[in-house]
Amino acid sequence: MGTREDTEESRLTAWMYLRRVMEASQMELLELLWPDGVSAGAVASVDTTVPADVERVAGMIRRRDPALPAALLEKTRGRADSTTEADLAFAREHGWRLITPDSAEWPAELMAASFMNIGPDTIVDGIRGQATQPFALWATGTARLDEVVARSVAMVGTRSATDYGNRTTHTMAGELAGAGYTVVSGGALGIDTAAHSGALNAGGRTVVVTATGPGQVYPRSNERLFDAAARRGLVISEYPPHQRAARHRFLTRNRLVAALSQGTVLLAAGYRSGAVNTANWADTMYRPVMVLPGPVDSADYIGCHKRIRDGAGILVTRAADVREVLEPLGTVDTEQQLSLEFSATPVQQLTADQLRVYDACGVDTDTLGALDQISTETSLPINAVARIITELETLHLVSRSGDRWIKTRE
């Protein structure tokens, strides 16, 4: 009789095999793994509290069992004889692990909520059934997946981001990380990089969802960023070790970015972009999409402005706006925050008469500001003007220059 460790090793090997032979995820596979745990109809959420029949299904695929659905046989064609020894060796050597529904850190509730309305007939960006709920994820990093995504926000945008987009994203990500949010993004250049680095620079956590397998860093220039993310959060992938990048894998990856967060922030996007695709997945998952507006003459913000115009995105300009959307009503007082960030200037705090006198004072380059001229312009008695001038001088808003009173540059 095998030990518990043998049973766990056998199941892990079976999961690794399925992760190797199956591209992304398909409903036919989920229905075999959880024959009593997949909701009926178009709803595709999986009850992963029910143990998956993983070893049996792996064996059926390996021997090309004719009882398998034809679509599943076709999708695994040419890969059924794959082995897992190399994947297991790579994982042990390089610090990767396979997170499955058997794992304590599998975020079962979040996954079920994200994919409960996604089935084989779901259409995103005109494509039917791109992918369903994932069944296993490769990961490297110090964090537990379920804990790190329990309070998380996706931040996505174009690779060709402007200084404005990168700067705003970096600041917003840092503030969200400081408020306890994990920043989830795709590890690409531009907005993704600004989001990850903003969270890390603030001492927070981030999750990089890659479109390549473990051992393949894309883009290569972000290798140090990925390493930093793993030290404080996670780098995860739905693909087996050494799987190279391909366009369709980025689009499939986008659904995981949306699924592993409570909401998605679109920080820069052209008319068509992967970032818009991520936002569309968030729509399908009934997660809020928040949108940063940008320069009206920038092609990088056409997608953002279209969402705002169509009422398909909530306009946000700072981290407090994002928090107001994601947190319980009344938790975040954005008006109070605005008062703190944009408090009234000394001039804005003047009384009506003080402001009239201040406006009538001169500047260095004119000849205005004499007491009688101010009195005439404001219709105030000369003694009242003198008193108010003294008050403005005390506030360091005006100063005397000969027989004139001029505004300071403070």
C-alpha positions in Angstrom: 0.0 0.0 0.0 1.5 3.4 -1.0 2.2 6.1 1.5 0.5 9.4 1.6 3.6 11.0 0.1 3.5 8.6 -2.8 -0.2 9.5 -3.4 0.6 13.2 -3.4 3.6 12.7 -5.7 1.4 10.7 -8.1 -1.3 13.4 -8.2 1.3 16.2 -8.6 2.9 14.3 -11.5 -0.5 13.9 -13.1 -1.2 17.6 -12.8 2.1 18.4 -14.3 1.4 16.1 -17.2 -1.9 17.8 -17.9 -0.3 21.2 -17.6 2.3 20.0 -20.2 -0.1 18.6 -22.8 -3.1 21.0 -22.5 -2.7 24.6 -23.9 -4.4 26.9 -21.4 -7.7 25.4 -20.3 -10.7 23.9 -22.0 -14.2 23.0 -20.8 -13.9 19.4 -22.0 -11.0 18.9 -19.7 -12.7 20.5 -16.7 -15.8 18.3 -17.2 -13.6 15.2 -17.1 -11.7 16.4 -14.0 -14.8 17.4 -12.1 -17.7 15.4 -13.6 -19.9 16.4 -10.6 -18.3 19.8 -10.0 -18.8 21.8 -13.1 -22.0 23.9 -13.2 -24.4 23.2 -16.0 -25.2 25.4 -19.0 -23.0 28.3 -20.0 -21.7 28.7 -16.4 -18.3 27.2 -16.2 -17.2 27.6 -12.6 -15.6 24.6 -11.0 -16.1 23.4 -7.5 -12.5 22.7 -6.7 -13.4 21.6 -3.2 -14.3 18.3 -4.9 -11.1 16.3 -5.5 -10.3 16.2 -9.2 -10.1 12.8 -11.0 -6.7 13.9 -12.2 -4.8 10.6 -12.4 -7.6 8.9 -14.3 -7.9 11.7 -16.8 -4.1 11.9 -17.3 -4.0 8.2 -18.0 -6.9 8.5 -20.6 -5.0 11.2 -22.5 -1.7 9.4 -22.4 -3.2 6.3 -24.0 -5.4 8.3 -26.3 -8.6 6.7 -24.9 -11.3 6.7 -27.5 -13.8 7.6 -24.8 -12.3 11.1 -24.6 -14.2 13.9 -26.4 -13.0 14.3 -29.9 -12.1 18.0 -29.3 -9.8 17.0 -26.4 -8.1 14.4 -28.5 -7.5 16.9 -31.1 -6.2 19.6 -28.7 -3.6 17.1 -27.2 -2.6 15.6 -30.5 1.2 15.2 -30.7 1.7 15.8 -27.0 0.2 12.8 -25.3 3.5 11.0 -25.0 5.1 13.9 -23.1 6.9 13.2 -19.8 7.1 15.2 -16.6 10.5 14.3 -15.3 12.2 17.3 -16.9 9.5 19.7 -15.6 9.8 18.3 -12.1 13.6 18.6 -12.2 13.4 22.2 -13.5 11.0 23.2 -10.8 13.2 21.7 -8.0 16.3 23.3 -9.3 14.9 26.8 -10.0 12.4 27.2 -7.2 9.1 26.9 -9.1 6.1 25.0 -7.8 2.8 23.9 -9.4 -0.2 25.3 -7.7 -3.3 23.1 -8.2 -6.8 22.7 -6.6 -5.1 20.2 -4.3 -2.9 23.0 -3.0 -3.7 24.9 0.2 -3.0 28.2 -1.6 -5.3 27.6 -4.5 -7.7 30.6 -4.5 -10.9 28.5 -5.0 -13.5 31.2 -4.2 -11.9 33.9 -6.3 -11.5 31.5 -9.3 -15.1 30.3 -9.0 -16.4 33.9 -8.8 -14.3 35.0 -11.8 -15.3 32.2 -14.1 -18.9 31.5 -13.0 -20.3 33.2 -16.1 -17.7 32.0 -18.6 -18.4 28.9 -20.7 -17.6 27.5 -24.1 -20.0 29.9 -25.8 -18.6 33.0 -24.1 -17.4 35.6 -26.6 -14.7 38.1 -25.8 -13.5 40.5 -28.5 -15.4 38.6 -31.1 -13.8 35.2 -30.3 -15.8 32.4 -28.8 -14.5 30.3 -25.9 -10.9 31.5 -25.8 -10.3 29.7 -22.5 -12.0 28.7 -19.3 -11.0 28.5 -15.7 -7.4 27.4 -15.2 -6.7 24.1 -13.6 -3.1 24.5 -12.5 -0.6 27.4 -12.4 3.2 27.4 -12.2 4.5 29.8 -9.7 7.7 31.1 -8.1 7.9 33.5 -5.2 7.6 33.9 -1.5 3.9 34.7 -1.3 0.9 32.3 -1.1 -1.3 32.7 -4.1 -4.6 32.8 -2.2 -3.3 35.4 0.3 -1.6 37.7 -2.2 -4.7 38.0 -4.4 -7.2 38.4 -1.6 -6.9 42.2 -1.9 -5.6 42.9 -5.3 -6.0 45.2 -8.3 -5.0 44.7 -11.9 -3.2 47.6 -13.6 -2.7 47.4 -17.3 -1.9 49.5 -20.3 0.0 49.9 -23.5 3.7 49.1 -24.0 4.4 52.4 -25.7 3.3 54.5 -22.7 4.0 58.2 -22.4 5.9 59.8 -19.5 2.5 60.9 -18.2 1.1 57.3 -18.2 4.2 55.7 -16.7 4.5 58.4 -14.0 0.9 58.3 -13.0 0.8 54.5 -13.0 4.0 54.3 -10.9 2.6 56.7 -8.3 -0.9 55.1 -8.2 0.6 51.6 -7.9 2.8 52.7 -5.0 -0.2 54.3 -3.2 -2.3 51.2 -3.7 0.5 49.0 -2.5 0.8 51.2 0.6 -2.9 50.7 1.2 -2.4 46.9 1.3 -3.3 46.0 -2.3 -1.3 43.6 -4.4 -0.7 45.0 -7.9 -1.4 42.4 -10.7 -0.1 42.9 -14.2 1.5 41.1 -17.2 5.1 42.0 -16.9 5.3 43.8 -20.3 7.2 47.0 -21.0 5.4 50.3 -20.5 2.5 50.5 -18.1 2.9 46.9 -16.8 6.5 47.7 -15.8 5.5 51.0 -14.2 2.8 49.2 -12.2 5.0 46.4 -10.9 7.9 48.7 -10.1 5.7 51.3 -8.4 4.3 48.6 -6.0 7.8 47.2 -5.3 9.4 50.6 -4.7 6.7 51.3 -2.2 7.6 48.1 -0.3 4.4 46.3 -1.5 3.6 43.1 -3.3 3.0 42.4 -6.9 2.0 39.4 -9.1 3.5 39.0 -12.6 1.3 36.9 -14.9 3.4 35.8 -17.8 2.5 34.5 -21.2 5.6 32.2 -21.3 6.5 29.2 -19.3 9.0 29.1 -16.4 12.5 29.5 -17.7 11.4 31.9 -20.4 11.5 35.6 -19.4 9.7 37.9 -21.8 10.7 40.7 -22.3 14.2 39.7 -21.4 14.9 43.3 -20.2 12.5 42.8 -17.3 14.4 39.8 -15.8 15.5 41.8 -12.8 11.9 43.1 -12.3 10.6 39.5 -12.4 13.2 38.4 -9.8 12.2 41.3 -7.5 8.5 40.5 -7.9 9.2 36.9 -6.9 11.1 38.0 -3.8 8.1 39.9 -2.5 5.1 38.4 -4.4 4.8 35.9 -7.2 5.5 35.3 -10.9 2.9 32.8 -12.3 2.3 31.1 -15.6 -0.3 28.8 -17.1 2.2 27.3 -19.4 4.8 24.5 -18.8 8.5 25.2 -18.4 10.3 26.7 -21.4 7.1 27.5 -23.3 7.9 30.4 -25.6 5.8 33.5 -26.2 3.1 33.6 -28.9 0.4 36.2 -29.6 -2.5 34.0 -28.6 -0.9 33.3 -25.3 -0.9 36.9 -24.3 -4.6 37.2 -25.0 -5.3 34.0 -23.0 -3.0 35.3 -20.2 -5.1 38.5 -20.0 -8.1 36.6 -18.6 -5.9 35.6 -15.6 -4.8 39.1 -14.9 -8.5 40.1 -14.7 -9.5 37.0 -12.8 -6.9 37.4 -10.0 -8.0 40.8 -9.0 -11.0 42.6 -7.6 -10.9 45.2 -10.3 -8.9 46.4 -13.4 -7.4 49.8 -14.0 -6.9 50.7 -17.6 -4.0 53.3 -17.6 -3.3 53.7 -21.3 -4.7 52.0 -24.3 -5.0 52.6 -28.0 -8.1 51.7 -30.0 -7.1 48.0 -30.0 -4.7 46.7 -27.5 -4.1 43.8 -25.1 -4.9 46.1 -22.3 -8.4 46.6 -23.7 -8.7 42.8 -24.0 -8.0 42.5 -20.3 -10.6 45.1 -19.5 -13.1 43.2 -21.7 -12.4 40.1 -19.6 -13.0 42.0 -16.5 -16.4 43.1 -17.9 -17.2 39.5 -18.6 -16.3 38.6 -15.0 -18.5 41.4 -13.7 -15.4 43.2 -12.2 -15.2 47.0 -12.2 -13.1 48.6 -14.9 -11.5 51.9 -13.9 -10.0 54.2 -16.5 -7.3 56.9 -16.4 -8.0 59.8 -18.9 -5.1 61.1 -20.9 -4.2 63.8 -23.4 -7.0 64.1 -26.0 -4.5 64.2 -28.8 -2.7 61.0 -27.8 -3.4 57.8 -29.7 -2.3 55.9 -26.6 -5.6 57.0 -24.9 -8.2 56.5 -27.6 -9.2 53.2 -25.9 -9.4 54.8 -22.5 -11.5 57.7 -23.7 -13.8 55.4 -25.7 -14.6 53.4 -22.5 -15.3 56.6 -20.6 -17.5 58.0 -23.4 -19.4 54.7 -23.7 -20.0 54.5 -19.9 -17.9 51.3 -19.8 -15.3 52.6 -17.4 -15.2 54.6 -14.2 -12.9 57.6 -14.5 -10.1 57.6 -11.9 -7.1 59.9 -11.5 -5.5 58.6 -8.3 -5.3 55.7 -5.9 -8.1 57.0 -3.6 -10.5 56.9 -6.6 -9.7 53.2 -7.2 -10.1 52.4 -3.5 -13.5 54.1 -3.4 -14.7 51.8 -6.2 -13.3 48.6 -4.6 -13.9 49.1 -0.9 -17.2 49.2 1.0 -19.3 52.4 0.6 -18.1 55.1 2.9 -14.8 53.5 3.7 -12.8 55.9 1.6 -13.6 59.7 1.8 -12.3 61.0 -1.4 -13.6 64.5 -0.8 -11.6 64.7 2.5 -8.6 63.3 0.6 -8.9 66.1 -2.0 -9.0 68.6 0.8 -5.7 67.2 2.1 -4.1 67.1 -1.2 -5.4 70.3 -2.6 -5.9 72.5 0.4 -6.9 76.1 -0.1 -4.0 78.5 -0.8 -3.6 81.7 1.4 -5.2 83.8 -1.4 -8.2 81.4 -1.6 -8.7 81.9 2.1 -9.0 85.7 1.9 -12.3 87.5 2.7 -14.1 89.3 -0.1 -12.7 92.7 0.8 -9.2 91.3 1.3 -9.4 89.7 -2.1 -10.6 92.9 -3.7 -7.6 94.8 -2.3 -5.2 92.1 -3.1 -6.4 92.0 -6.8 -5.9 95.8 -7.0 -2.3 95.7 -5.8 0.4 96.0 -8.4 3.2 93.7 -9.6 6.9 94.4 -10.2 6.3 95.2 -13.9 3.4 97.8 -13.6 2.8 101.1 -11.8 -0.3 100.0 -9.9 -0.7 99.6 -6.1 -0.9 103.1 -4.7 -3.4 103.5 -1.8 -5.6 106.0 -3.5 -5.7 104.0 -6.7 -6.7 100.9 -4.7 -9.3 102.8 -2.9 -10.8 104.1 -6.2 -10.7 100.7 -7.8 -12.3 98.8 -4.8 -14.7 101.6 -3.7 -13.4 101.1 -0.2 -12.5 104.1 2.1 -8.7 104.9 2.3 -8.5 103.9 5.9 -10.1 100.5 5.2 -7.6 100.0 2.4 -4.7 100.8 4.8 -6.0 98.4 7.4 -6.5 95.6 4.9 -3.1 96.2 3.3 -1.6 95.7 6.8 -3.4 92.4 7.1 -2.2 91.3 3.6 1.4 92.3 4.6 1.1 90.1 7.7 0.1 87.2 5.5 3.2 87.9 3.3 0.9 88.4 0.3 2.0 92.0 -0.4 5.0 94.1 0.2 5.7 97.9 0.0 7.7 99.2 -2.9 8.1 103.0 -2.5 4.5 104.4 -2.5 3.1 101.3 -4.0 1.9 97.9 -2.6 2.8 94.9 -4.8 1.9 91.2 -4.7 4.7 89.0 -3.5 5.8 85.9 -5.5 5.2 83.5 -2.5 
